[in-house]
C-alpha cells in the first residue's frame, strides 16, 4: 500500500472518528466534579480539592464555547490528536498497523469517556498526546526534536497538575519523552526520584504560588478513609473523636465498604463521621487527622493492609461506576435521551459493562504483559514507546493501592489508552531487536 494512500485513508478515518465523537457527545456531559470546577470560574475562587489548574484552564478556553462544550472540545481534540499523530507517523513509515489505531480509538472502553467532563479523562489524553509527540520526533533533527520534546514534557507536567497522584508514574513517561529512541531501565531509575521531586515542587509552586489555591486538604480524605477501614478491620475506633454506642456499632460493623470514602462524608447513615470530625469538632484540615492516621498505622498495620487490599481488589476486579449518564441539573433525567447515536452507544456500553473490558484489572495486566513482551525491544523506537506508556500506566494504577479513595473505572483510564496505543505501536515493530547503534548505546548505559 502506497504511503500517500495509507496516510489519506488514515486521515479519513480520523476525521470520521472526530466527527462521530462530536455527533454523539456535543456539548459534552457535565459531572458534579466538573460542575464544581466550572462554578469556581464564576466565583473567581480556586481550591485544591479539584485541580486548580483545570479551573484556570477552563476559564481560559471557556469563551470559545461556554459551559461544558469548551472542555469537551479540548478533551476530544487532544484524544484524536494523540491517536491521529501516532497513526500518521506509522503511516509515514509504511506500517499498515497504522490503520488499526483509529479503529482502536473507537472501542467502547475508550470512546465512551471522551464526552464526559472528568479531569481523569483530560489527564489521560494529555499523556497520550505527550507520548505521541515524543514518538513522532524520535528520528528528527535536534532543531525539531528538542522543542517537541519540551512540549511532551510540558504535557507530562500538565498531567501531574491535573492529577497530583500521578507524580510517581510521571518519571517513567518523562524518561521516554527525553530518550524516545531507547528505553533504559537504569536511566529511568536514576531519573525517578529527582523527577518526582521536581514535579512535586511544580505542583506546589503552581497551585499555591501562581494560582493562589485555597488548601482544602484532599490528602486528609485518604486518611479519613483509612481510619474507617482500620477501625472496621481492627474492631477499634481510630478516629480522634468519641462516638455514641449506636455510632460506634455502625462505624465498626456496617459503614465500611471498600469502594469510596464518600460513605463517611455524605452518604447516610454514616455521614455522621465527617459531620462530627469536620463540622462539630473542626478537626478536618488540622494536624489531629494525620496524627491519628500515623498512630493507627503503627498500632494496626495488618488492619491497614486488609483495608487497602480490599479496596484495590474492588478497584481492579469489581463492577464500578463507568459512564456518567445523569443530567446534573435534573438528576432524575438521563442526558441526551433523544439522541439516537448516544443511546446506541449507551446500549453497547451496558452490554459490555459486565465483561473484563470495563474492569481496571485486565487493563493493568495488559500493560504489564506488553511491557514484558517488549522488554527485549527496549532499544528500539517502538519498544521504548510501549515501555514508556504502559510502564507509566502500570505505576499509575498501582499507586491507587496507597492513595485511592474511590474505585471508579475512570481512575484507570490512562491504562486503557496506553494499552490501545501500545498495542498498535508494538505490532508495527520489526521482528529484529534494537539497531546496532542503539543497542550499543543501551549496553553502555546499562
C-alpha positions in Angstrom: 0.0 0.0 0.0 1.5 3.4 -1.1 2.3 5.6 1.8 0.4 8.5 0.4 -2.7 6.4 0.0 -2.2 4.9 3.5 -2.0 8.4 5.0 -5.1 9.6 3.1 -7.0 6.6 4.4 -6.0 7.2 7.9 -6.8 10.9 7.7 -10.3 10.0 6.5 -10.6 7.6 9.5 -9.5 10.2 11.9 -11.8 12.9 10.5 -14.8 10.4 10.7 -13.9 9.4 14.3 -13.6 13.0 15.4 -16.9 13.9 13.7 -18.6 10.9 15.2 -17.4 11.9 18.7 -18.8 15.4 18.3 -22.1 14.0 16.9 -22.5 11.6 19.8 -21.4 13.8 22.7 -21.5 17.5 21.9 -21.6 19.7 24.0 -20.3 17.2 26.5 -21.6 15.6 29.7 -21.2 17.7 32.8 -20.5 15.7 36.0 -20.8 17.0 39.6 -17.0 17.3 39.8 -16.9 19.3 36.6 -19.8 21.4 37.8 -18.0 22.4 41.0 -14.9 23.3 38.9 -16.9 25.4 36.5 -18.7 27.2 39.3 -15.3 28.2 40.7 -14.6 30.0 37.5 -17.6 32.3 38.0 -16.8 32.8 41.7 -13.2 33.6 40.9 -12.0 31.1 43.5 -9.8 28.1 43.3 -9.3 25.2 45.7 -7.0 22.2 45.6 -9.8 19.6 46.1 -10.2 19.5 42.4 -7.2 20.6 40.3 -7.0 24.5 40.3 -5.1 24.1 37.0 -8.3 22.7 35.4 -10.2 25.6 36.8 -7.7 28.1 35.3 -7.5 26.2 32.0 -11.3 26.0 31.7 -11.6 29.7 32.4 -9.1 30.4 29.6 -10.9 28.3 26.9 -14.4 29.0 28.1 -15.1 31.9 25.7 -14.6 29.5 22.8 -17.7 27.6 23.6 -19.1 28.4 27.1 -20.0 25.7 29.5 -19.2 22.0 29.1 -18.6 22.5 25.4 -15.2 24.2 25.7 -13.8 21.5 27.9 -15.4 18.7 25.9 -13.8 20.1 22.7 -10.4 20.2 24.4 -10.7 16.6 25.6 -12.0 15.3 22.2 -9.4 17.2 20.2 -6.5 16.0 22.4 -7.8 12.5 22.2 -7.9 12.3 18.5 -4.7 14.3 18.1 -2.9 11.7 20.2 -4.2 8.7 18.3 -4.0 10.6 15.0 -0.4 11.7 15.3 0.7 8.1 16.2 -1.3 6.8 13.2 0.2 9.3 10.7 3.7 8.7 11.9 3.3 4.9 11.5 1.7 5.5 8.1 4.7 7.6 7.0 6.8 4.6 7.9 4.6 2.4 5.6 3.2 0.5 8.6 -0.2 -1.0 7.9 -0.8 -1.3 11.6 -1.4 2.5 11.4 -4.9 1.7 10.1 -5.6 -0.1 13.4 -5.2 2.9 15.7 -8.3 4.9 14.6 -10.3 1.7 15.0 -9.0 1.1 18.5 -9.8 4.6 19.4 -13.5 3.8 18.7 -13.6 0.9 21.1 -16.2 1.5 23.8 -13.8 1.2 26.8 -12.1 4.3 25.5 -14.7 6.2 23.4 -17.5 6.3 26.0 -15.4 8.6 28.3 -14.3 11.1 25.7 -17.6 13.1 26.1 -17.6 13.1 29.9 -16.0 16.0 31.7 -13.7 14.4 34.2 -10.2 15.5 34.9 -9.1 11.9 34.7 -10.1 11.8 31.0 -8.3 15.1 30.3 -5.2 13.8 32.2 -5.1 10.6 30.1 -5.5 12.4 26.8 -2.7 14.8 27.9 -0.3 11.9 28.5 -1.4 10.2 25.3 -0.6 13.3 23.3 2.8 13.7 25.2 3.8 10.2 24.2 2.7 10.6 20.6 4.6 13.9 20.2 7.8 12.2 21.5 7.3 9.2 19.2 6.7 11.5 16.2 10.1 13.3 16.6 12.3 10.5 17.7 14.2 10.4 14.5 14.0 14.1 13.7 16.9 16.6 13.8 17.5 18.3 17.1 16.1 21.6 15.9 12.7 19.9 15.5 13.1 17.2 18.2 14.1 19.4 21.2 11.1 21.8 21.0 8.7 18.9 20.5 10.3 17.0 23.5 9.9 20.2 25.6 6.2 20.2 24.6 5.9 16.5 25.5 7.5 17.1 28.9 5.1 20.1 29.5 2.2 17.8 28.8 3.6 15.3 31.3 3.8 18.0 33.9 0.2 19.1 33.0 -1.0 15.6 33.7 0.6 15.8 37.2 -1.0 19.2 37.7 -4.4 17.7 36.8 -3.8 14.5 38.9 -1.1 15.0 41.5 -1.1 11.3 42.5 0.4 10.8 39.0 3.7 12.1 40.4 5.1 8.6 40.8 4.1 7.5 37.3 5.3 10.7 35.5 9.1 10.0 35.7 8.6 6.8 33.6 6.8 8.8 30.9 9.2 11.7 31.2 12.2 9.3 30.7 10.6 8.1 27.5 10.0 11.7 26.3 13.6 12.6 26.9 15.0 9.4 25.3 12.4 8.2 22.8 14.7 6.0 20.7 15.5 3.6 23.5 14.2 2.9 27.0 16.9 2.2 29.7 15.6 0.9 33.0 18.7 2.1 34.8 18.5 5.5 33.3 14.8 5.7 34.3 15.6 4.6 37.8 18.3 7.3 38.2 15.8 9.9 36.9 12.9 8.7 39.1 13.5 10.4 42.4 14.8 13.8 41.1 11.9 13.9 38.6 9.3 13.1 41.2 10.7 15.8 43.5 10.8 18.4 40.7 7.2 17.6 39.7 6.0 17.7 43.3 7.6 21.1 43.6 5.9 22.3 40.4 2.6 21.3 41.9 3.2 23.4 45.0 4.5 26.4 43.0 1.7 26.4 40.5 -1.2 25.5 42.9 -0.3 27.8 45.9 2.1 30.3 44.3 1.0 31.1 40.8 -2.7 30.3 41.2 -3.1 31.0 45.0 -5.3 28.0 45.5 -7.0 27.5 48.9 -5.8 24.5 50.8 -8.8 22.1 51.2 -6.7 19.2 52.5 -7.6 16.5 49.9 -4.9 14.2 51.4 -6.9 14.0 54.6 -9.7 12.4 52.7 -7.3 9.4 52.2 -6.7 9.4 55.9 -10.4 9.5 56.8 -11.0 6.5 54.5 -8.0 4.7 56.0 -9.1 5.4 59.6 -12.5 4.0 58.7 -11.0 0.9 57.2 -8.6 0.3 60.0 -11.4 0.8 62.6 -13.5 -1.8 60.8 -10.8 -4.5 60.5 -9.3 -3.8 63.9 -12.8 -3.5 65.5 -11.5 -0.5 67.4 -12.2 3.2 66.8 -9.2 5.0 65.3 -10.7 8.5 64.8 -9.7 11.2 67.3 -13.3 11.6 68.5 -15.7 9.7 70.7 -18.9 8.1 69.3 -22.2 7.1 70.8 -22.8 3.4 71.2 -25.0 3.4 68.1 -22.5 5.4 66.0 -19.6 3.1 67.2 -21.6 0.0 66.1 -22.2 1.5 62.7 -18.5 2.5 62.4 -17.1 -0.8 63.3 -19.6 -3.2 61.7 -21.7 -1.6 59.0 -20.3 1.6 57.4 -17.1 0.3 55.9 -17.2 -0.6 52.2 -14.0 -0.8 50.1 -15.5 1.4 47.4 -15.3 5.1 48.3 -14.6 7.5 51.2 -17.9 9.3 50.5 -19.6 6.8 52.8 -18.1 8.8 55.7 -18.7 12.2 54.1 -22.1 12.5 52.5 -23.9 9.1 52.4 -26.4 8.3 55.2 -26.4 6.7 57.7 -22.6 7.0 58.0 -22.2 10.7 57.2 -22.1 11.3 60.9 -18.4 10.6 60.7 -17.5 13.8 58.8 -20.3 15.7 60.4 -18.6 15.2 63.8 -15.0 15.3 62.6 -15.4 18.4 60.4 -18.4 20.4 61.4 -18.8 19.7 65.1 -15.2 19.4 66.3 -13.4 21.1 63.4 -10.6 18.5 63.2 -10.6 18.1 59.4 -7.6 20.0 58.0 -5.8 20.1 61.3 -2.8 18.0 62.5 -5.1 15.8 64.5 -6.1 13.7 61.5 -2.5 12.9 60.3 -1.5 12.2 63.9 -4.5 9.7 64.3 -3.6 8.2 60.9 0.0 7.6 61.9 -0.9 6.1 65.2 -3.5 3.8 63.5 -0.8 2.5 61.0 1.7 1.9 63.8 -0.8 0.0 66.0 -2.8 -1.8 63.4 -0.6 -2.4 60.2 -2.4 -5.7 59.4 -5.8 -4.0 59.5 -4.5 -1.2 57.3 -3.2 -3.8 54.7 -6.6 -5.6 54.9 -8.4 -2.4 54.1 -6.0 -1.4 51.3 -6.1 -4.8 49.7 -9.9 -4.9 49.9 -10.1 -1.5 48.2 -7.6 -2.4 45.5 -9.4 -5.7 44.7 -12.6 -3.8 44.4 -10.9 -1.2 42.1 -9.4 -3.8 39.9 -12.0 -6.5 39.7 -15.4 -5.2 40.7 -18.1 -3.7 38.6 -17.7 0.0 39.4 -19.0 3.3 38.1 -18.2 3.7 34.4 -20.2 6.1 32.2 -21.8 9.2 33.8 -25.4 9.5 32.4 -27.3 11.8 34.8 -28.1 15.3 33.9 -26.6 17.2 36.9 -29.2 20.0 36.5 -32.0 17.4 36.6 -30.6 14.3 38.4 -33.6 12.1 37.7 -33.1 12.5 33.9 -30.5 10.9 31.6 -28.5 13.2 29.3 -29.3 13.2 25.6 -32.4 10.8 25.8 -33.5 11.7 22.3 -30.1 11.4 20.6 -30.1 8.1 18.8 -26.3 7.8 18.4 -25.8 8.4 22.1 -28.5 6.0 23.1 -27.0 3.3 20.9 -23.5 3.9 22.4 -25.0 3.6 25.9 -26.6 0.3 24.9 -23.3 -1.1 23.7 -21.7 0.1 27.0 -24.4 -1.5 29.1 -23.9 -4.8 27.2 -20.2 -4.8 27.7 -20.1 -3.4 31.3 -20.2 -6.8 33.0 -17.2 -8.0 30.9 -13.5 -7.6 31.6 -13.4 -4.7 29.2 -14.9 -2.5 31.9 -12.7 -3.7 34.7 -9.4 -1.9 35.5 -7.5 -5.1 36.4 -7.4 -6.6 32.9 -6.0 -3.3 31.5 -3.4 -3.2 34.2 -2.4 -6.8 33.4 -2.3 -5.9 29.7 0.1 -3.1 30.5 2.3 -5.5 32.4 2.2 -8.1 29.6 3.0 -5.5 26.9 6.0 -4.3 28.9 7.2 -7.9 29.4 6.8 -8.7 25.7 8.6 -5.5 24.6 11.4 -5.6 27.2 13.9 -7.1 24.7 12.9 -4.3 22.2 13.7 -1.6 24.7 16.4 -0.2 22.4 14.0 0.4 19.6 11.7 3.3 19.0 8.6 1.1 19.2 9.8 -0.8 22.3 10.6 2.5 24.1 7.1 3.8 23.4 5.4 0.7 24.7 7.6 0.7 27.9 7.1 4.4 28.4 3.3 4.5 28.1 2.4 1.1 29.5 5.1 1.3 32.3 3.8 4.7 33.4 0.2 3.4 33.3 1.0 0.4 35.4 2.7 2.5 38.0 -0.2 5.0 38.0 -2.8 2.3 38.5 -0.7 0.6 41.2 -0.4 3.9 43.1 -4.1 3.6 44.0 -3.2 0.8 46.4 -2.0 3.5 48.7 -3.9 6.7 47.7 -7.2 5.5 46.3 -10.4 6.8 47.9 -12.9 5.8 45.2 -12.9 2.9 42.8 -14.5 4.3 39.7 -13.3 2.8 36.4 -12.2 6.3 35.2 -9.3 6.3 37.5 -7.7 3.5 35.3 -8.5 5.3 32.0 -4.8 6.1 31.3 -4.1 2.3 31.3 -6.9 1.8 28.7 -5.3 4.4 26.3 -1.8 3.1 27.0 -2.8 -0.4 26.0 -4.6 0.6 22.8 -1.7 2.9 21.7 1.0 0.5 22.8 -0.6 -2.5 21.1 -0.7 -0.8 17.7 2.9 0.5 18.0 4.1 -2.9 19.2 2.6 -4.5 16.1 4.4 -2.0 13.9 7.8 -3.0 15.2 10.2 -5.0 13.1 11.0 -8.6 14.2 14.6 -7.6 14.9 15.6 -6.1 18.2 17.5 -2.8 18.7 19.5 -1.4 15.8 23.3 -1.9 16.4 24.0 1.7 17.2 21.1 2.0 19.7 21.9 -1.5 21.2 25.5 -0.4 21.8 24.3 2.8 23.4 21.9 0.8 25.6 24.7 -1.5 26.6 26.9 1.4 27.6 24.2 3.0 29.7 23.3 -0.3 31.4 
